[in-house]
Amino acid sequence: MATTLLKIEELINGADMYRNLTVPELVEEAIQNGEGVLTKDGALSVSTGAFTGRSPKDKFVVQDEVSNNLVDWGKVNQPIAEEKFSALLEKVLDHLEKKEKLYYLEASAGADEHYTLPVRAITEYAWHSLFAKQLFLREWPAKGAFDPFTVIYAPSYKADPKVDGTNSETFILVSFAKRTILIGGTEYGGEIKKSIFSVMNFLLPEQNVLSMHCSANVNDANETALFFGLSGTGKTTLSADIERHLIGDDEHGWSPDGVFNIEGGCYAKTINLSRENEPQIYDAIRFGSLIENVVLNEDRTPDYKNVSLTENTRAAYPIEFIDNAMLPSRAGHPNTIVFLTADAYGVLPPISKLTKEQAMYHFLSGYTSKLAGTERGVTEPQATFSTCFGSPFLPLAPERYADMLGKLIEQHDVDVYLVNTGWTGGAYGEGSRMKLAYTRAMVNAAINGQLRDVETMNHDIFNVEIPVAIEGVPSEVLNPRDTWNDPNRYDVEAKALAMKFSENFKRFTKASESVIAAGPLVI
């Protein structure tokens, strides 16, 4: 492996390597290389080809002396042998050596200097280097809390599954011992971002820091709110609030000192984006930003309603492009936590107050629906349980993260709410998506402390407390049963989902009796 590490250094210092280019230089390179075009507002528009979402079945963790006894091996963290990783790395480096141009970037992850990870990115495409520059922190720390990780991205190299031990021609391999991430066979930019997030989810808990798949914002009184949820549930949209300062839209750490952003940018879904509904995100898409798989009109204005390429259209931009962003991206301990779910069955209440035990139950459950386009093969919403609202990115056992969250909720007396941004009045295909204006009103009331002592009604199936009234929200919307034309059919569907919760939770054998009892009531 020493020879391979030397080869990486020779590649970085080679004549064909473009090192730490500025944003304008990277944009120029991408255009000259034919990787993309500028939109009317100056953003770089690119297409990611056949891969318009992550490839979770192609992600592997190298089984070595560092990972062997810590990683929660299984379908999410698939093991691959060290010798397979080394052999494929050697072949990818040989492939990259033949390229006329390569791009090298030094950046970092973790806005709190006590927990910063230096990141080096070697990419075949200029736009991938721009993506990394805008999504990570744009400083190379004088001394990081951790040793650097190197991302090597070769989208034009395709693996041979029979020889390389992969599942397909695509591969995302993480080696904790060699501190290297190897990506190939896909052009999707999100693989860079989520690979480093997975690394931080491995490193931070060892430092007594809870790593979280959530967005975060804070008001002028330093009252912080966290928004947990998978892609498409509303983390980015709901945390972009003109009345509050954005800490970050997707990845955070919660340390003994408070909350900090792991990233330096945002990666927002743009499907049906409008200035009216999401002005901060809309106006952030300008020169220096990237848009992925968005169809352009003849005048090069983005058509955010056009999903002919994918529903997982994206924009990547630095957090400074949000006018009221919190810089540096750190704040105090949270006052409020919101769990976001997009319920495809249309039976969960739009907002529920949770006890600590209920919070632990729903955090471990991580119920939502995968939305179309966020993963290969997902063409319509599917009910899923993603532990800690981020199972695909968690190398450690889920109980490790859940135990840390439970202790922090209790220690800091945090209010927790479950918010359904999915369907109401019926399941997907029959009902309608919850109006964003209603969700914003409910979330604002929660994070402003207005729901702490309000009157509630108990949901006798999901075993949660529903506020009776919230300003700006019709009362009949708050109780999902009232929104269905056939209340009896609602009961049937609600009980069916409650059963799915119960069946899923059986795998958490170490959960306490009080946490188990906090879940939905199976009748």
Residue pairs with C-beta under 8 A, 6 or more apart in sequence:
1 86
1 178
4 86
4 89
4 90
4 93
5 178
7 90
7 93
8 93
8 122
8 150
8 152
8 180
11 17
11 93
11 96
11 97
11 102
11 122
12 19
12 104
12 120
12 122
14 97
14 102
16 99
16 100
16 101
16 102
17 102
17 103
17 104
17 122
18 25
18 29
18 101
18 102
18 103
18 104
18 126
18 129
19 104
20 104
20 105
20 106
21 29
21 103
21 105
21 126
21 129
23 130
23 133
23 134
23 288
26 103
26 126
26 127
26 129
26 130
26 133
27 38
27 44
27 126
27 130
27 287
27 288
29 101
29 103
29 126
30 36
30 44
30 46
30 125
30 126
30 127
30 130
31 37
31 38
31 44
33 101
33 125
33 126
35 46
35 125
35 126
35 127
36 44
36 45
36 46
36 47
36 127
36 290
37 44
37 45
37 296
37 300
38 44
38 45
38 287
38 300
39 45
39 285
39 291
39 296
39 300
39 301
39 302
40 299
40 300
40 301
41 285
41 286
41 287
41 301
42 286
42 287
42 288
42 289
43 285
43 286
43 287
43 288
43 289
43 290
43 291
43 302
43 315
44 127
44 130
44 289
44 290
44 291
45 290
45 291
45 294
45 296
45 300
45 302
46 127
46 290
46 291
46 292
46 293
47 292
47 293
47 309
48 186
48 187
48 188
48 189
48 292
48 293
49 187
51 170
51 186
51 187
51 188
51 376
52 188
52 292
52 293
52 309
52 310
52 312
52 373
53 188
53 190
53 310
53 312
53 373
53 374
53 375
53 376
53 378
54 188
54 190
54 191
54 194
54 374
54 375
54 376
54 392
55 168
55 170
55 172
55 186
55 188
55 191
55 375
55 376
56 76
56 375
56 392
57 167
57 168
57 376
58 166
58 167
58 168
58 170
58 171
58 172
58 185
58 186
59 78
59 172
59 173
59 174
59 392
60 78
60 79
60 80
60 165
60 166
60 171
60 172
60 173
60 174
61 67
61 71
61 73
61 77
61 78
61 79
61 80
61 173
61 174
61 176
61 395
62 79
62 80
62 81
62 82
62 85
62 173
62 174
62 175
62 176
62 177
62 178
63 71
63 73
63 79
63 80
63 81
63 82
64 82
64 175
64 176
64 177
64 178
65 177
66 176
66 177
67 176
67 177
67 202
67 395
70 202
70 395
70 396
71 77
71 79
71 202
71 395
71 396
72 394
72 395
72 396
72 397
72 398
73 79
76 391
76 392
76 394
77 395
78 167
80 165
80 166
80 173
81 165
82 175
82 177
84 164
84 165
85 173
85 175
85 178
85 182
87 164
88 159
88 164
88 165
88 166
88 171
88 173
88 182
89 152
89 180
89 182
91 157
91 164
92 152
92 154
92 157
92 182
92 184
93 152
95 154
95 156
95 157
96 102
96 122
96 124
96 152
96 154
96 157
99 124
101 126
102 122
102 123
102 124
103 121
103 122
103 123
103 124
103 125
103 126
103 128
103 129
104 120
104 121
104 122
104 129
105 120
105 121
105 123
105 129
105 132
105 133
106 118
106 119
106 120
106 140
107 118
107 119
107 120
107 121
107 132
107 133
107 136
107 137
107 138
107 139
107 140
107 264
108 116
108 117
108 118
108 119
108 136
108 137
108 139
108 140
108 141
108 144
109 116
109 117
109 119
109 136
109 137
109 196
109 199
109 200
109 262
109 263
110 116
110 117
110 137
110 145
110 200
110 204
110 253
110 260
110 262
111 137
111 248
111 260
111 261
111 262
111 264
111 328
111 329
111 330
112 253
112 255
112 257
112 260
112 330
113 141
113 145
114 145
114 255
114 257
115 145
115 146
115 204
115 207
115 209
115 253
115 255
115 260
116 137
116 141
116 144
116 145
116 146
117 144
117 145
117 146
117 148
117 149
117 196
117 199
117 200
117 203
118 140
118 141
118 144
118 146
118 147
118 148
118 149
119 132
119 136
119 148
119 149
119 150
119 151
119 196
120 148
120 149
120 150
120 151
121 128
121 129
121 132
121 150
121 151
121 153
121 192
122 150
122 151
122 152
122 153
123 129
123 132
123 151
123 153
124 153
124 154
124 155
124 156
125 153
125 155
125 187
127 189
127 290
128 153
128 155
128 187
128 189
128 192
130 290
131 189
131 192
131 193
131 290
131 316
132 151
132 192
134 264
134 265
134 288
134 289
134 290
134 316
134 317
134 318
135 192
135 193
135 263
135 264
135 265
135 266
135 267
135 316
136 196
136 263
136 264
136 265
137 263
137 264
138 264
138 318
145 207
146 203
147 179
148 179
149 179
149 180
149 181
149 196
149 199
150 179
150 180
150 181
151 180
151 181
151 183
151 192
151 195
151 196
152 180
152 181
152 182
152 183
153 183
153 184
153 191
153 192
154 183
154 184
155 183
155 184
155 185
155 186
155 187
156 184
157 184
157 185
158 169
158 170
158 184
158 185
159 166
159 168
159 169
159 170
159 171
159 184
159 185
160 169
161 167
161 168
161 169
164 171
168 185
169 185
170 184
170 185
170 186
171 182
171 183
171 184
171 185
172 181
172 182
172 183
172 186
172 191
172 195
173 181
173 182
173 183
174 181
174 195
174 198
174 199
174 395
175 181
175 182
176 199
176 202
181 195
181 196
181 199
183 191
183 192
183 195
188 292
189 267
189 290
189 292
189 314
189 316
190 267
190 314
193 263
193 267
194 392
194 393
196 262
197 211
197 213
197 250
197 251
197 262
197 393
198 393
198 394
198 395
200 211
200 251
200 253
200 262
201 211
201 390
201 393
201 394
201 395
201 396
201 401
202 395
202 396
204 210
204 211
204 253
205 211
205 396
205 400
205 401
205 404
207 255
208 255
208 256
209 253
209 254
209 255
210 253
210 254
210 401
210 404
210 405
210 408
211 251
211 252
211 253
211 262
211 401
212 226
212 228
212 251
212 252
212 253
212 254
212 388
212 390
212 401
212 405
213 228
213 229
213 230
213 250
213 251
213 388
213 389
213 390
213 393
214 226
214 227
214 228
214 229
214 235
214 250
214 251
214 252
214 389
215 226
215 227
215 235
215 236
215 238
215 239
215 246
215 247
215 248
215 249
215 250
215 252
216 224
216 225
216 226
216 227
216 239
216 246
216 247
216 248
216 252
216 259
216 261
216 331
216 334
217 224
217 225
217 239
217 240
217 241
217 244
217 245
217 246
217 247
217 326
218 224
218 225
218 244
218 245
218 247
218 326
218 331
218 332
219 243
219 244
219 245
220 245
222 331
222 332
223 335
223 336
223 447
224 247
224 258
224 259
224 331
224 332
224 333
224 334
224 335
224 336
225 239
225 244
225 334
225 335
225 336
225 337
225 338
225 447
226 252
226 254
226 259
226 334
226 336
226 337
226 338
227 234
227 235
227 238
227 239
227 338
227 340
228 235
228 337
228 338
228 339
228 340
228 363
228 388
228 389
228 390
229 235
229 339
229 340
229 341
229 342
229 368
229 389
229 421
230 366
230 368
230 370
230 374
230 386
230 389
230 390
231 269
231 312
231 371
231 374
232 269
232 342
232 371
232 374
233 340
233 341
233 342
233 368
233 421
234 340
234 342
234 419
234 421
234 439
235 249
235 250
235 340
236 249
236 250
236 266
236 267
236 268
236 269
236 281
237 268
237 277
237 278
237 281
237 436
238 338
238 340
238 421
238 439
238 440
238 443
239 246
239 248
239 249
240 246
240 249
240 278
240 280
240 281
240 322
241 444
242 279
242 280
242 323
242 324
243 444
244 324
244 447
245 324
245 325
245 326
245 331
246 266
246 280
246 319
246 322
246 324
246 325
246 326
247 259
247 260
247 261
247 325
247 326
247 329
247 330
247 331
248 261
248 262
248 263
248 266
248 319
248 329
249 263
249 266
249 267
249 268
249 319
250 263
250 266
250 267
251 261
251 262
251 263
252 259
252 260
252 261
252 262
253 259
253 260
253 262
254 333
254 334
254 408
258 330
258 331
258 332
258 333
259 330
259 331
259 332
259 333
259 334
260 329
260 330
260 331
261 319
261 329
261 330
263 319
264 318
264 319
264 329
265 316
265 317
265 318
265 319
266 281
266 284
266 315
266 316
266 317
266 318
266 319
266 321
266 322
267 314
267 315
267 316
268 281
268 284
268 314
268 315
268 317
269 312
269 313
269 314
270 281
270 285
270 291
270 294
270 302
270 304
270 313
270 314
270 315
271 304
271 305
271 307
271 311
271 312
271 313
272 304
272 305
273 281
273 282
273 302
273 304
273 315
274 282
274 304
275 282
275 283
277 436
280 322
280 323
280 324
281 315
281 322
283 321
283 323
284 315
284 317
284 321
284 322
285 291
285 302
285 315
285 317
286 317
286 321
288 317
288 318
288 321
289 315
289 316
289 317
289 321
290 315
290 316
290 317
291 302
291 313
291 314
291 315
291 316
292 313
292 314
292 315
292 316
293 309
293 310
293 312
293 313
293 314
294 302
294 303
294 304
294 306
294 309
294 313
294 314
294 315
295 302
295 303
295 306
295 308
295 309
296 302
296 303
297 303
304 313
307 313
307 373
310 373
311 371
311 372
311 373
312 371
312 372
312 373
312 374
319 325
319 327
319 329
320 327
333 408
333 412
333 414
334 412
334 414
335 412
335 414
335 415
335 447
335 449
336 414
336 415
336 416
336 417
336 446
336 447
336 449
337 359
337 409
337 414
337 415
337 416
337 417
338 416
338 417
338 418
338 419
338 443
338 446
338 447
339 354
339 359
339 362
339 363
339 389
339 416
339 417
339 418
339 419
340 368
340 389
340 419
340 421
341 348
341 367
341 368
341 369
341 418
341 419
341 420
341 421
341 422
342 368
342 369
342 371
342 381
342 420
342 421
342 422
342 423
343 367
343 368
343 369
343 420
343 422
343 423
343 497
344 369
344 381
344 382
344 383
344 422
344 423
344 427
344 428
345 383
345 423
345 427
345 428
345 493
345 494
345 496
345 497
346 422
346 423
346 424
346 425
346 426
346 427
346 428
346 430
346 431
346 480
346 483
346 484
346 493
347 427
347 480
347 490
347 493
347 494
347 497
348 418
348 420
348 422
348 462
348 480
348 497
349 418
349 420
349 459
349 462
349 464
349 466
349 478
349 479
349 480
350 419
350 420
350 424
350 434
350 438
350 439
350 442
350 473
350 477
350 478
350 480
351 417
351 418
351 419
351 420
351 442
351 443
351 446
351 451
351 466
351 467
351 470
351 478
352 417
352 418
352 419
352 459
352 462
352 464
352 465
352 466
353 415
353 416
353 417
353 451
353 456
353 464
353 465
353 466
353 467
354 362
354 416
354 417
354 418
354 464
355 518
356 406
356 409
356 410
356 416
357 512
357 514
357 515
357 517
357 518
358 416
358 418
358 463
358 464
358 518
358 519
359 405
359 406
359 409
359 416
360 402
360 405
360 406
360 511
360 515
360 518
361 505
361 511
361 515
361 516
361 518
361 519
362 418
363 388
363 389
363 402
363 405
364 387
364 388
364 398
364 399
364 402
364 505
364 508
364 511
364 515
365 385
365 387
365 501
365 504
365 505
365 519
366 385
366 386
366 387
366 388
366 389
366 390
366 391
367 383
367 384
367 385
367 501
367 504
368 384
368 386
368 389
368 422
369 381
369 382
369 383
369 384
369 422
369 428
370 378
370 381
370 382
370 384
371 378
371 381
372 378
372 379
372 380
372 381
373 379
380 428
381 422
381 428
383 497
383 500
385 500
385 501
385 504
386 392
387 394
387 398
387 402
388 394
388 398
388 401
388 402
388 405
391 398
394 401
398 508
399 508
399 510
399 511
408 414
409 416
415 446
415 449
415 451
415 452
417 443
417 446
417 451
418 464
419 439
419 442
419 443
419 446
420 434
420 480
421 433
421 434
421 439
422 428
422 433
422 434
423 431
423 432
423 433
423 434
424 431
424 432
424 433
424 434
424 477
424 480
424 483
425 431
425 432
425 483
425 484
425 485
426 432
426 483
426 484
426 485
427 493
431 483
431 484
434 477
437 472
438 472
438 473
438 474
438 477
441 470
441 471
441 472
441 473
442 470
442 473
445 451
445 467
445 470
445 471
450 470
450 471
451 467
451 470
454 467
454 468
454 469
454 470
455 467
455 468
455 469
456 465
456 466
456 467
456 468
457 465
457 466
457 468
457 479
458 464
458 465
458 466
459 465
459 466
459 479
460 521
461 491
461 494
461 495
461 498
461 520
461 521
461 523
462 494
462 498
462 520
462 521
463 518
463 519
463 520
463 521
466 478
466 479
467 478
468 475
468 478
469 475
469 478
470 478
476 482
476 483
477 483
480 490
480 494
481 487
481 490
481 491
481 494
484 490
495 522
495 523
497 520
498 520
498 521
498 522
498 523
499 522
501 519
501 520
502 519
502 520
502 522
505 511
505 516
505 519
